[in-house]
Structure formats: C-alpha cells, structure tokens
Amino acid sequence: MKRFFFLPIFLCLMACQSQEQQIKTLVNQLGDRAAMRRTQAAEALVKMGPKAVDALIEGVSDENPQIREMSAWTLSEIKKPADRIVPALISVLTDPDENIRVVGSVALQNIGEPAVPYLIDALAAETAEVRLNAAYALGEIGTPLDTILPALINTLTDPEWNVRRLVVRALATIGTPAVDSLVVALNSPNADLRRMAERALNDIGTPQARKAIADAKKGLADR
C-alpha cells in the first residue's frame, strides 16, 4: 500500500516543478536506497535526453558514490552530445572508488565510436589509471581500426607496466586485424616495443601471429 500511496504524491511534486528542478530531483533520486526508484529516475532522465546532461555531469562529481555511478551510466545511455558527455565520463576514470572507475570505463564503451578520439587523447593523460582504462575501452570498441591501432601500438611503450598490460589486452581483443600492425612493431629498433608486440601476438595466438614471431626471431638471429 505504501508504494501506491507514494506514487501519486511523487508525480504531483514532479508536475509542480520546473523542468530544471525535475531534473535535479531525478539526479538526486539516483542515490535512492531503493533500486526501483534509482531505475525509474535513470529511465526518466534518459527520456529527457540532452536536457538532462548538465545535471548529470554535476552528478558524476557528487559526494554520494551511488549518484556518481548512476550519473555516469545514465550519460552513456543518453550518448549525445558526445563532446560534453565523453570528457565527463573520462573524468570518472579518476574516481576514488574503483567500482565507479569500472562503470566509467564500461560507460565509455557504451558510447562507442564517438568516444574514440577522446579516448585516444586520454592515452596521454598524466594519470596511469586513466591511460589503462582508456586502452581497455578502445580495445572493446574496436573501430575505427585505422585510428585505434596506431594509438594502441604507440602506447605499448608506456612507462607504467599496468598500462602496457592493458594495451596488450586491448590488442588481443581486437585480434587478427591487429596482427599486421604488430608485425611492423615486432621489427622496430625499439626493444621494449618489440617485446610488447611479441606478447600481444602471443596472446592473439593465430597461426599468422605465431609465424610473425618466428620470422622476426629468425631475422634477428641472421643479423
């Protein structure tokens, strides 16, 4: 009975508010203890679309971790305008809560190709956590290859091991389409780049990838 009694009151309150106030109310509701109410608020904000973006961007910096998490995911469901949403989601990659950082990475994957230019820029971020999550997201998005692959290959020499590890994983996720670019890297004069390219080719594990490793080692032995 309490649920049915509350709903008309809630709808009345929403009707009496301006749209801006409604949006703020809904963003606050993203932190509600009840999962159903959080879901209702997120769905309502998605329907409002770009009009809700400003308030949700504020939400990703809220002191309530539940609001930060739900705001990030809701922004990824709205998707547009990408030039405002994607930078906000990239900022989530530095959240102090690891779970929220993971949500931020998945949210960026949910945006898809429009997020790619921003994620490539993020590969040069000062914070290793941003770089490794950007690499992971690029591997999951996977296209366009002509921009993603060179960026990932260049990041194989990142100074942080965890970033390099996630770049290798991203290239392995892309799989066969990454082999030719990795073969080029495997013949680089940079020993660190060759080592990480070999690791990525090993993880891809196709006959072409294994042959490339064998050929490169033979070439080095013959020099």
C-alpha positions as CSV (number, residue, x, y, z in Angstrom):
1,M,0.0,0.0,0.0
2,K,2.8,2.4,0.8
3,R,4.2,2.2,-2.7
4,F,0.9,3.0,-4.3
5,F,0.3,5.9,-1.9
6,F,3.7,7.4,-2.6
7,L,3.5,7.3,-6.4
8,P,0.7,9.9,-6.8
9,I,2.4,12.3,-4.4
10,F,5.7,11.9,-6.3
11,L,4.0,12.6,-9.6
12,C,2.3,15.6,-8.2
13,L,5.6,17.0,-6.9
14,M,7.2,16.5,-10.3
15,A,4.3,18.2,-12.1
16,C,4.6,21.3,-9.9
17,Q,8.4,21.7,-10.5
18,S,10.1,23.4,-13.4
19,Q,11.9,21.1,-15.8
20,E,15.3,22.1,-14.3
21,Q,14.0,21.3,-10.8
22,Q,12.6,18.0,-12.1
23,I,16.0,17.0,-13.5
24,K,17.8,17.9,-10.3
25,T,15.2,15.9,-8.3
26,L,15.7,12.9,-10.6
27,V,19.5,13.1,-10.3
28,N,19.2,13.1,-6.5
29,Q,16.9,10.1,-6.8
30,L,19.8,8.2,-8.5
31,G,21.2,7.9,-5.0
32,D,18.0,6.5,-3.5
33,R,18.3,3.3,-1.4
34,A,15.6,1.6,-3.4
35,A,16.9,0.1,-6.7
36,M,13.4,0.6,-8.3
37,R,13.5,4.3,-7.6
38,R,17.0,4.6,-9.0
39,T,16.0,2.8,-12.1
40,Q,12.9,5.0,-12.6
41,A,14.9,8.1,-12.2
42,A,17.5,6.9,-14.7
43,E,14.9,6.0,-17.3
44,A,13.2,9.4,-16.9
45,L,16.5,11.2,-17.4
46,V,17.3,9.2,-20.5
47,K,13.9,10.2,-21.9
48,M,14.8,13.9,-21.3
49,G,17.9,13.3,-23.3
50,P,20.4,16.2,-23.8
51,K,18.4,18.5,-21.4
52,A,19.5,16.3,-18.5
53,V,23.2,16.3,-19.4
54,D,24.3,19.3,-17.4
55,A,22.8,18.0,-14.2
56,L,24.2,14.5,-14.8
57,I,27.7,15.9,-15.4
58,E,27.4,17.6,-12.0
59,G,26.2,14.2,-10.7
60,V,29.5,12.4,-11.6
61,S,31.2,14.7,-9.0
62,D,28.5,14.3,-6.3
63,E,29.7,13.3,-2.8
64,N,27.3,10.3,-3.0
65,P,29.0,7.4,-4.8
66,Q,25.7,5.9,-5.9
67,I,24.8,9.2,-7.7
68,R,28.2,9.3,-9.3
69,E,27.9,5.8,-10.6
70,M,24.3,6.1,-11.8
71,S,25.0,9.5,-13.4
72,A,27.9,8.1,-15.4
73,W,25.9,5.2,-16.7
74,T,22.8,7.4,-17.5
75,L,25.1,9.8,-19.5
76,S,26.3,6.8,-21.6
77,E,22.6,5.9,-22.3
78,I,21.9,9.4,-23.5
79,K,25.1,9.4,-25.6
80,K,24.7,12.9,-27.2
81,P,26.3,15.4,-27.3
82,A,29.4,13.3,-27.2
83,D,31.7,16.3,-26.9
84,R,30.2,17.0,-23.5
85,I,29.4,13.5,-22.3
86,V,32.6,11.7,-23.1
87,P,35.0,14.2,-21.3
88,A,32.8,13.9,-18.2
89,L,33.0,10.1,-18.4
90,I,36.7,10.2,-18.8
91,S,36.9,12.2,-15.6
92,V,35.1,9.3,-13.9
93,L,38.2,7.2,-14.6
94,T,40.0,9.1,-11.7
95,D,37.1,8.5,-9.2
96,P,38.4,7.3,-5.8
97,D,36.0,4.4,-5.9
98,E,37.3,1.5,-8.0
99,N,33.8,0.2,-8.8
100,I,32.9,3.7,-10.2
101,R,36.0,3.8,-12.3
102,V,35.0,0.4,-13.8
103,V,31.5,1.8,-14.5
104,G,33.1,4.8,-16.2
105,S,35.1,2.5,-18.5
106,V,32.1,0.4,-19.4
107,A,30.1,3.6,-20.0
108,L,32.7,4.8,-22.4
109,Q,32.4,1.5,-24.3
110,N,28.7,2.0,-24.4
111,I,29.2,5.3,-26.2
112,G,31.2,3.5,-28.9
113,E,32.9,5.2,-31.8
114,P,32.1,8.8,-30.9
115,A,34.2,8.2,-27.7
116,V,37.3,7.1,-29.7
117,P,39.0,10.5,-30.3
118,Y,38.7,11.4,-26.6
119,L,40.0,8.0,-25.5
120,I,43.0,8.3,-27.8
121,D,43.8,11.7,-26.2
122,A,43.3,10.0,-22.8
123,L,46.2,7.6,-23.6
124,A,48.5,10.6,-22.9
125,A,46.9,11.5,-19.6
126,E,49.1,12.1,-16.6
127,T,47.2,9.5,-14.5
128,A,48.0,5.9,-15.3
129,E,44.5,4.8,-14.2
130,V,43.1,7.0,-17.0
131,R,45.5,5.6,-19.6
132,L,44.9,2.0,-18.8
133,N,41.1,2.3,-18.7
134,A,41.2,4.3,-22.0
135,A,43.3,1.5,-23.6
136,Y,40.8,-1.1,-22.3
137,A,37.8,0.8,-23.7
138,L,39.5,1.3,-27.1
139,G,40.0,-2.5,-27.4
140,E,36.4,-3.2,-26.6
141,I,35.1,-0.6,-29.0
142,G,37.5,-1.8,-31.7
143,T,36.6,0.5,-34.6
144,P,37.7,2.5,-36.5
145,L,40.9,0.4,-36.7
146,D,42.9,3.0,-38.7
147,T,42.8,5.3,-35.7
148,I,42.7,2.9,-32.8
149,L,45.5,0.6,-33.8
150,P,48.3,3.2,-34.2
151,A,47.3,4.8,-30.9
152,L,47.5,1.5,-29.1
153,I,50.7,0.4,-30.7
154,N,52.3,3.7,-29.7
155,T,51.2,3.1,-26.1
156,L,52.9,-0.3,-25.9
157,T,55.9,1.6,-24.5
158,D,54.0,3.4,-21.8
159,P,56.2,3.8,-18.7
160,E,53.7,2.0,-16.5
161,W,53.5,-1.8,-16.6
162,N,49.8,-2.0,-15.9
163,V,49.1,0.4,-18.8
164,R,51.2,-1.7,-21.2
165,R,49.4,-4.8,-19.9
166,L,46.0,-3.4,-20.7
167,V,47.2,-2.2,-24.1
168,V,48.3,-5.8,-24.9
169,R,44.9,-7.0,-23.8
170,A,43.2,-4.4,-26.0
171,L,45.2,-5.5,-29.0
172,A,44.5,-9.2,-28.2
173,T,40.8,-8.3,-28.0
174,I,40.9,-6.7,-31.5
175,G,42.7,-9.9,-32.6
176,T,43.5,-10.7,-36.2
177,P,43.0,-7.2,-37.6
178,A,45.8,-6.0,-35.2
179,V,48.4,-8.6,-36.5
180,D,49.9,-6.6,-39.4
181,S,50.4,-3.5,-37.2
182,L,52.0,-5.7,-34.5
183,V,54.3,-7.3,-37.1
184,V,55.6,-3.9,-38.0
185,A,56.2,-3.2,-34.3
186,L,57.9,-6.5,-33.9
187,N,60.6,-5.3,-36.3
188,S,61.1,-2.0,-34.6
189,P,64.6,-0.9,-33.5
190,N,62.9,-0.2,-30.1
191,A,63.5,-3.4,-27.9
192,D,60.7,-2.5,-25.5
193,L,58.2,-2.1,-28.4
194,R,59.3,-5.4,-29.9
195,R,58.9,-7.2,-26.6
196,M,55.4,-5.9,-26.0
197,A,54.4,-6.6,-29.6
198,E,55.5,-10.2,-29.2
199,R,53.5,-10.5,-26.1
200,A,50.4,-9.2,-27.9
201,L,50.9,-11.5,-30.9
202,N,51.3,-14.5,-28.4
203,D,48.0,-13.6,-26.8
204,I,46.3,-13.4,-30.2
205,G,47.7,-16.8,-30.9
206,T,46.7,-17.3,-34.5
207,P,49.0,-19.2,-37.0
208,Q,49.8,-15.8,-38.6
209,A,50.7,-14.3,-35.3
210,R,52.9,-17.2,-34.3
211,K,54.6,-17.2,-37.7
212,A,55.3,-13.5,-37.4
213,I,57.1,-14.0,-34.1
214,A,59.2,-16.9,-35.5
215,D,60.1,-14.9,-38.6
216,A,61.1,-11.9,-36.5
217,K,63.3,-14.0,-34.2
218,K,64.9,-15.7,-37.2
219,G,65.6,-12.3,-38.7
220,L,67.3,-11.1,-35.6
221,A,69.4,-14.3,-35.4
222,D,70.6,-13.8,-39.0
223,R,71.8,-10.2,-38.5
